[in-house]
Amino acid sequence: MTTDAVGGVYSYAITLARELSRRGAEVTLACMGPEPKPDQRADAEAVPGLRLEHAPYSLEWMEEPWVDVDRAGQWLLRLERDLQPDLVHLNGYCHAALPWAVPTVVVAHSCVLSWWRAALGGDIPERYRTYRERVSSGLLHARAVVAPSASMLQSLRDEYRFAGEATVIFNGVSASDYFRRPKQPFYLAAGRMWDRAKNLELIVSAGELLPWPVWIVGEGFSAPGGSRVQGTGRLTRAALARLMSEASVFLHPARYEPFGLAPLEAALSGAALVLGRLDSLLEIWGRSALYVSTEDPHELARVAQRLADDPMFRHSLASKAEFRARELSSTAMGHAYTALYSRLIAEARPQSTGKQAAPIAATSETN
């Protein structure tokens, strides 16, 4: 399984690897891009049967990455030759076009072109032509394509004229990783400040209108002392879980969000959710969250004020979000991927002259 250590894909990969391990599978995580932080390596080491490999190749969504992307492809093919896996799971697109010997699954967590349209607007620059071509080729060659929401799947069809079969599998997290403490009067948000998709600047604009302080978790944010909005910098998953356990409200007025792990984690921690009015977030959360314009800081402030002023309403909304979050469990995600993997492996077996794949066991355990 490929991954990177930059954002939520790494957490997703660790969670899925843990579920697969519980079902008797052995997973090798091939991490590209920046080296995993010590706490990220510790998360991998805690998963039985998980092997972590790293190579510092540029990722396909970075600027002018193609020499590195091709080198990474050769590295991945060498790993396949050495490990002889039953299946390759790609959390990216381009490498699906490689001459793999086993079935490949591509999971569409996001893409540069749909991100650009949502976060920046306007036409896609010509410099992304190669990206479009390489992603289209990857989608064409993948044995199976998965998206974490129907909205993200539609984006693939719109941007790349992708017409092949695809499956929607919602992401999930383990409820045992999150907990709630007595709630404190503050708002929480998360994301990298440079990523316009997360729309943290809207929270900063609304900050002085809010009755409670705001903590923003992530890299690249700083504010003068005394500001209502303050940054924590990057936190480990354990530290983030502790902060989420005390947050009363989670603010996520995103411009672009194919799924959104942070709201899911916050909901499991007992926070009420205020989300950007996006098709994907409405699809996932329905009536268990409040929604705001991604452009109006005054609307964000009004909704956040209402939650601060009405504890009963806030607690009711938080309970609805937590109930929905428990449906989006890592167990449910693990079941869905296990079924997909098993089908693909079984379909490939008659043509295979190599080793016979052991079935991935189902499990009825819950979290």
C-alpha positions as a Python dict, from the first residue, in 0.01 Angstrom:
ca = {
    (1, 'M'): (0, 0, 0),
    (2, 'T'): (141, 338, -99),
    (3, 'T'): (111, 647, 118),
    (4, 'D'): (275, 973, 212),
    (5, 'A'): (335, 1128, 553),
    (6, 'V'): (210, 1477, 464),
    (7, 'G'): (-159, 1465, 555),
    (8, 'G'): (-454, 1247, 638),
    (9, 'V'): (-368, 970, 392),
    (10, 'Y'): (-108, 841, 636),
    (11, 'S'): (-365, 813, 919),
    (12, 'Y'): (-605, 642, 679),
    (13, 'A'): (-335, 395, 571),
    (14, 'I'): (-239, 309, 928),
    (15, 'T'): (-603, 260, 1026),
    (16, 'L'): (-674, 38, 726),
    (17, 'A'): (-353, -161, 782),
    (18, 'R'): (-462, -223, 1141),
    (19, 'E'): (-798, -355, 1022),
    (20, 'L'): (-633, -578, 764),
    (21, 'S'): (-390, -708, 1026),
    (22, 'R'): (-684, -807, 1244),
    (23, 'R'): (-805, -1013, 949),
    (24, 'G'): (-473, -1196, 908),
    (25, 'A'): (-323, -990, 626),
    (26, 'E'): (36, -867, 612),
    (27, 'V'): (79, -514, 478),
    (28, 'T'): (385, -331, 351),
    (29, 'L'): (340, 46, 358),
    (30, 'A'): (547, 214, 85),
    (31, 'C'): (577, 576, 196),
    (32, 'M'): (703, 844, -45),
    (33, 'G'): (773, 1213, 3),
    (34, 'P'): (889, 1357, 337),
    (35, 'E'): (1009, 1105, 593),
    (36, 'P'): (752, 1002, 853),
    (37, 'K'): (785, 1176, 1188),
    (38, 'P'): (887, 966, 1491),
    (39, 'D'): (528, 949, 1615),
    (40, 'Q'): (413, 836, 1269),
    (41, 'R'): (673, 561, 1268),
    (42, 'A'): (555, 460, 1616),
    (43, 'D'): (198, 434, 1484),
    (44, 'A'): (320, 196, 1213),
    (45, 'E'): (526, -11, 1455),
    (46, 'A'): (217, -63, 1670),
    (47, 'V'): (36, -250, 1390),
    (48, 'P'): (114, -625, 1392),
    (49, 'G'): (249, -748, 1060),
    (50, 'L'): (295, -399, 915),
    (51, 'R'): (624, -322, 743),
    (52, 'L'): (710, 42, 667),
    (53, 'E'): (936, 131, 375),
    (54, 'H'): (1027, 489, 287),
    (55, 'A'): (1184, 659, -14),
    (56, 'P'): (1201, 1040, -44),
    (57, 'Y'): (1058, 1069, -396),
    (58, 'S'): (844, 1371, -484),
    (59, 'L'): (471, 1305, -482),
    (60, 'E'): (264, 1329, -797),
    (61, 'W'): (78, 1642, -680),
    (62, 'M'): (398, 1839, -620),
    (63, 'E'): (551, 2082, -869),
    (64, 'E'): (739, 1915, -1158),
    (65, 'P'): (758, 1574, -989),
    (66, 'W'): (776, 1347, -1293),
    (67, 'V'): (1138, 1234, -1284),
    (68, 'D'): (1087, 1136, -920),
    (69, 'V'): (747, 979, -992),
    (70, 'D'): (909, 753, -1250),
    (71, 'R'): (1192, 661, -1014),
    (72, 'A'): (937, 588, -746),
    (73, 'G'): (759, 360, -991),
    (74, 'Q'): (1072, 152, -1039),
    (75, 'W'): (1116, 135, -661),
    (76, 'L'): (757, 14, -620),
    (77, 'L'): (801, -252, -888),
    (78, 'R'): (1114, -376, -711),
    (79, 'L'): (913, -400, -388),
    (80, 'E'): (646, -599, -570),
    (81, 'R'): (907, -835, -711),
    (82, 'D'): (1069, -886, -370),
    (83, 'L'): (752, -910, -160),
    (84, 'Q'): (526, -1091, -410),
    (85, 'P'): (206, -941, -271),
    (86, 'D'): (-141, -1062, -363),
    (87, 'L'): (-263, -708, -433),
    (88, 'V'): (-132, -351, -465),
    (89, 'H'): (-330, -67, -307),
    (90, 'L'): (-234, 277, -444),
    (91, 'N'): (-332, 592, -258),
    (92, 'G'): (-251, 789, -571),
    (93, 'Y'): (-314, 760, -942),
    (94, 'C'): (-11, 762, -1168),
    (95, 'H'): (157, 440, -1057),
    (96, 'A'): (-150, 235, -1150),
    (97, 'A'): (-22, 248, -1511),
    (98, 'L'): (287, 45, -1420),
    (99, 'P'): (313, -319, -1539),
    (100, 'W'): (198, -477, -1215),
    (101, 'A'): (179, -854, -1185),
    (102, 'V'): (-118, -846, -945),
    (103, 'P'): (-448, -655, -920),
    (104, 'T'): (-430, -286, -833),
    (105, 'V'): (-672, -70, -637),
    (106, 'V'): (-657, 309, -674),
    (107, 'V'): (-814, 518, -398),
    (108, 'A'): (-903, 874, -495),
    (109, 'H'): (-852, 1077, -178),
    (110, 'S'): (-833, 1406, -370),
    (111, 'C'): (-685, 1544, -690),
    (112, 'V'): (-502, 1860, -793),
    (113, 'L'): (-752, 1963, -1060),
    (114, 'S'): (-1067, 1943, -848),
    (115, 'W'): (-874, 2104, -561),
    (116, 'W'): (-773, 2390, -789),
    (117, 'R'): (-1127, 2458, -905),
    (118, 'A'): (-1264, 2459, -551),
    (119, 'A'): (-980, 2638, -374),
    (120, 'L'): (-856, 2884, -637),
    (121, 'G'): (-1122, 2894, -908),
    (122, 'G'): (-1077, 2956, -1277),
    (123, 'D'): (-927, 2743, -1551),
    (124, 'I'): (-665, 2480, -1478),
    (125, 'P'): (-317, 2605, -1580),
    (126, 'E'): (-151, 2446, -1881),
    (127, 'R'): (135, 2323, -1662),
    (128, 'Y'): (-99, 2057, -1522),
    (129, 'R'): (-152, 1890, -1860),
    (130, 'T'): (96, 1614, -1776),
    (131, 'Y'): (-72, 1562, -1440),
    (132, 'R'): (-410, 1524, -1612),
    (133, 'E'): (-268, 1275, -1862),
    (134, 'R'): (-90, 1067, -1599),
    (135, 'V'): (-391, 1056, -1367),
    (136, 'S'): (-620, 960, -1657),
    (137, 'S'): (-382, 677, -1748),
    (138, 'G'): (-373, 554, -1391),
    (139, 'L'): (-752, 548, -1365),
    (140, 'L'): (-773, 361, -1694),
    (141, 'H'): (-525, 91, -1588),
    (142, 'A'): (-643, 32, -1231),
    (143, 'R'): (-829, -293, -1171),
    (144, 'A'): (-1056, -111, -925),
    (145, 'V'): (-1113, 254, -831),
    (146, 'V'): (-1242, 362, -491),
    (147, 'A'): (-1354, 707, -379),
    (148, 'P'): (-1432, 808, -17),
    (149, 'S'): (-1753, 985, -123),
    (150, 'A'): (-1988, 993, -419),
    (151, 'S'): (-1900, 1360, -457),
    (152, 'M'): (-1531, 1276, -507),
    (153, 'L'): (-1621, 1004, -756),
    (154, 'Q'): (-1823, 1255, -956),
    (155, 'S'): (-1523, 1489, -956),
    (156, 'L'): (-1315, 1212, -1115),
    (157, 'R'): (-1576, 1163, -1384),
    (158, 'D'): (-1600, 1537, -1451),
    (159, 'E'): (-1227, 1613, -1457),
    (160, 'Y'): (-1088, 1306, -1633),
    (161, 'R'): (-1389, 1176, -1827),
    (162, 'F'): (-1348, 863, -1620),
    (163, 'A'): (-1627, 623, -1713),
    (164, 'G'): (-1508, 301, -1553),
    (165, 'E'): (-1661, 115, -1263),
    (166, 'A'): (-1584, 254, -921),
    (167, 'T'): (-1684, 195, -562),
    (168, 'V'): (-1756, 442, -283),
    (169, 'I'): (-1609, 333, 51),
    (170, 'F'): (-1638, 587, 330),
    (171, 'N'): (-1326, 635, 537),
    (172, 'G'): (-1343, 525, 898),
    (173, 'V'): (-1156, 561, 1223),
    (174, 'S'): (-1149, 356, 1540),
    (175, 'A'): (-1366, 496, 1817),
    (176, 'S'): (-1119, 352, 2069),
    (177, 'D'): (-862, 610, 1958),
    (178, 'Y'): (-1083, 900, 2073),
    (179, 'F'): (-1256, 995, 2396),
    (180, 'R'): (-1431, 1287, 2560),
    (181, 'R'): (-1350, 1489, 2870),
    (182, 'P'): (-1554, 1769, 3029),
    (183, 'K'): (-1605, 2016, 2747),
    (184, 'Q'): (-1435, 2353, 2761),
    (185, 'P'): (-1548, 2683, 2601),
    (186, 'F'): (-1330, 2687, 2292),
    (187, 'Y'): (-1354, 2611, 1922),
    (188, 'L'): (-1111, 2382, 1743),
    (189, 'A'): (-1002, 2367, 1378),
    (190, 'A'): (-732, 2174, 1193),
    (191, 'G'): (-538, 2205, 869),
    (192, 'R'): (-231, 2349, 704),
    (193, 'M'): (-260, 2725, 668),
    (194, 'W'): (-124, 2722, 313),
    (195, 'D'): (-400, 2489, 195),
    (196, 'R'): (-679, 2717, 76),
    (197, 'A'): (-910, 2418, 60),
    (198, 'K'): (-927, 2409, 440),
    (199, 'N'): (-1034, 2777, 441),
    (200, 'L'): (-873, 2859, 773),
    (201, 'E'): (-856, 3224, 674),
    (202, 'L'): (-1235, 3238, 712),
    (203, 'I'): (-1199, 3133, 1075),
    (204, 'V'): (-932, 3399, 1128),
    (205, 'S'): (-1163, 3660, 973),
    (206, 'A'): (-1446, 3555, 1205),
    (207, 'G'): (-1223, 3518, 1508),
    (208, 'E'): (-1285, 3853, 1675),
    (209, 'L'): (-1662, 3803, 1635),
    (210, 'L'): (-1660, 3476, 1828),
    (211, 'P'): (-1743, 3448, 2199),
    (212, 'W'): (-1483, 3177, 2261),
    (213, 'P'): (-1118, 3142, 2160),
    (214, 'V'): (-1020, 2923, 1864),
    (215, 'W'): (-728, 2680, 1848),
    (216, 'I'): (-601, 2585, 1502),
    (217, 'V'): (-399, 2263, 1482),
    (218, 'G'): (-152, 2239, 1196),
    (219, 'E'): (156, 2386, 1037),
    (220, 'G'): (202, 2740, 914),
    (221, 'F'): (-26, 2941, 1144),
    (222, 'S'): (85, 3207, 1389),
    (223, 'A'): (-103, 3496, 1548),
    (224, 'P'): (-12, 3785, 1776),
    (225, 'G'): (-62, 3738, 2146),
    (226, 'G'): (-409, 3825, 2263),
    (227, 'S'): (-576, 3720, 1936),
    (228, 'R'): (-891, 3511, 1965),
    (229, 'V'): (-739, 3265, 1717),
    (230, 'Q'): (-419, 3085, 1814),
    (231, 'G'): (-219, 2801, 1659),
    (232, 'T'): (-83, 2488, 1821),
    (233, 'G'): (150, 2382, 1540),
    (234, 'R'): (158, 2019, 1438),
    (235, 'L'): (43, 1776, 1707),
    (236, 'T'): (86, 1402, 1739),
    (237, 'R'): (-230, 1198, 1700),
    (238, 'A'): (-237, 1138, 2076),
    (239, 'A'): (-201, 1509, 2155),
    (240, 'L'): (-468, 1598, 1900),
    (241, 'A'): (-704, 1341, 2054),
    (242, 'R'): (-654, 1501, 2398),
    (243, 'L'): (-731, 1848, 2262),
    (244, 'M'): (-1035, 1723, 2069),
    (245, 'S'): (-1167, 1557, 2383),
    (246, 'E'): (-1214, 1902, 2543),
    (247, 'A'): (-1326, 2104, 2240),
    (248, 'S'): (-1693, 2198, 2241),
    (249, 'V'): (-1721, 2282, 1870),
    (250, 'F'): (-1515, 2184, 1566),
    (251, 'L'): (-1505, 2443, 1285),
    (252, 'H'): (-1439, 2313, 934),
    (253, 'P'): (-1568, 2561, 672),
    (254, 'A'): (-1375, 2386, 396),
    (255, 'R'): (-1391, 2491, 31),
    (256, 'Y'): (-1289, 2141, -81),
    (257, 'E'): (-1318, 1818, 112),
    (258, 'P'): (-1348, 1477, -57),
    (259, 'F'): (-1413, 1320, 284),
    (260, 'G'): (-1256, 1485, 589),
    (261, 'L'): (-1104, 1274, 866),
    (262, 'A'): (-1071, 1564, 1111),
    (263, 'P'): (-1448, 1621, 1151),
    (264, 'L'): (-1491, 1247, 1202),
    (265, 'E'): (-1228, 1243, 1476),
    (266, 'A'): (-1381, 1551, 1639),
    (267, 'A'): (-1730, 1400, 1633),
    (268, 'L'): (-1602, 1085, 1807),
    (269, 'S'): (-1458, 1319, 2070),
    (270, 'G'): (-1797, 1473, 2139),
    (271, 'A'): (-1766, 1802, 1953),
    (272, 'A'): (-2049, 1965, 1761),
    (273, 'L'): (-1963, 2017, 1393),
    (274, 'V'): (-1980, 2336, 1185),
    (275, 'L'): (-1891, 2248, 825),
    (276, 'G'): (-1860, 2412, 487),
    (277, 'R'): (-2172, 2373, 275),
    (278, 'L'): (-2025, 2118, 35),
    (279, 'D'): (-2193, 1825, -140),
    (280, 'S'): (-1941, 1582, 6),
    (281, 'L'): (-1989, 1695, 366),
    (282, 'L'): (-2369, 1702, 330),
    (283, 'E'): (-2348, 1349, 188),
    (284, 'I'): (-2145, 1223, 481),
    (285, 'W'): (-2296, 1414, 775),
    (286, 'G'): (-2655, 1495, 673),
    (287, 'R'): (-2847, 1647, 963),
    (288, 'S'): (-2582, 1571, 1221),
    (289, 'A'): (-2391, 1896, 1155),
    (290, 'L'): (-2450, 2266, 1082),
    (291, 'Y'): (-2337, 2412, 750),
    (292, 'V'): (-2212, 2757, 656),
    (293, 'S'): (-2105, 2950, 351),
    (294, 'T'): (-1739, 2911, 269),
    (295, 'E'): (-1712, 3284, 197),
    (296, 'D'): (-1903, 3464, 475),
    (297, 'P'): (-1725, 3505, 811),
    (298, 'H'): (-2035, 3666, 961),
    (299, 'E'): (-2244, 3356, 894),
    (300, 'L'): (-1975, 3141, 1053),
    (301, 'A'): (-1972, 3371, 1355),
    (302, 'R'): (-2353, 3360, 1388),
    (303, 'V'): (-2365, 2980, 1380),
    (304, 'A'): (-2072, 2948, 1621),
    (305, 'Q'): (-2236, 3203, 1853),
    (306, 'R'): (-2561, 3006, 1853),
    (307, 'L'): (-2379, 2693, 1964),
    (308, 'A'): (-2200, 2882, 2240),
    (309, 'D'): (-2526, 3037, 2364),
    (310, 'D'): (-2737, 2721, 2363),
    (311, 'P'): (-2573, 2431, 2551),
    (312, 'M'): (-2871, 2197, 2506),
    (313, 'F'): (-2872, 2247, 2130),
    (314, 'R'): (-2492, 2208, 2119),
    (315, 'H'): (-2504, 1883, 2314),
    (316, 'S'): (-2785, 1749, 2096),
    (317, 'L'): (-2593, 1828, 1778),
    (318, 'A'): (-2276, 1673, 1920),
    (319, 'S'): (-2467, 1355, 2006),
    (320, 'K'): (-2602, 1329, 1651),
    (321, 'A'): (-2253, 1376, 1511),
    (322, 'E'): (-2108, 1113, 1742),
    (323, 'F'): (-2378, 864, 1646),
    (324, 'R'): (-2303, 920, 1278),
    (325, 'A'): (-1929, 899, 1341),
    (326, 'R'): (-1967, 558, 1504),
    (327, 'E'): (-2134, 435, 1185),
    (328, 'L'): (-1823, 549, 995),
    (329, 'S'): (-1606, 301, 1180),
    (330, 'S'): (-1275, 149, 1088),
    (331, 'T'): (-1445, -190, 1114),
    (332, 'A'): (-1697, -96, 844),
    (333, 'M'): (-1416, 36, 625),
    (334, 'G'): (-1216, -281, 683),
    (335, 'H'): (-1511, -502, 586),
    (336, 'A'): (-1561, -310, 261),
    (337, 'Y'): (-1196, -324, 156),
    (338, 'T'): (-1168, -690, 257),
    (339, 'A'): (-1461, -777, 30),
    (340, 'L'): (-1312, -578, -258),
    (341, 'Y'): (-962, -724, -218),
    (342, 'S'): (-1092, -1079, -189),
    (343, 'R'): (-1297, -1045, -507),
    (344, 'L'): (-1006, -904, -706),
    (345, 'I'): (-765, -1168, -581),
    (346, 'A'): (-1013, -1446, -661),
    (347, 'E'): (-1072, -1308, -1011),
    (348, 'A'): (-697, -1294, -1078),
    (349, 'R'): (-622, -1642, -943),
    (350, 'P'): (-716, -1851, -1250),
    (351, 'Q'): (-469, -1653, -1462),
    (352, 'S'): (-197, -1669, -1197),
    (353, 'T'): (81, -1924, -1218),
    (354, 'G'): (242, -1805, -895),
    (355, 'K'): (156, -1864, -534),
    (356, 'Q'): (-202, -1905, -424),
    (357, 'A'): (-336, -1618, -216),
    (358, 'A'): (-463, -1689, 130),
    (359, 'P'): (-813, -1547, 181),
    (360, 'I'): (-849, -1236, 395),
    (361, 'A'): (-1067, -1331, 687),
    (362, 'A'): (-1378, -1137, 778),
    (363, 'T'): (-1423, -1030, 1136),
    (364, 'S'): (-1724, -935, 1340),
    (365, 'E'): (-1528, -731, 1592),
    (366, 'T'): (-1644, -377, 1649),
    (367, 'N'): (-1464, -70, 1779),
}
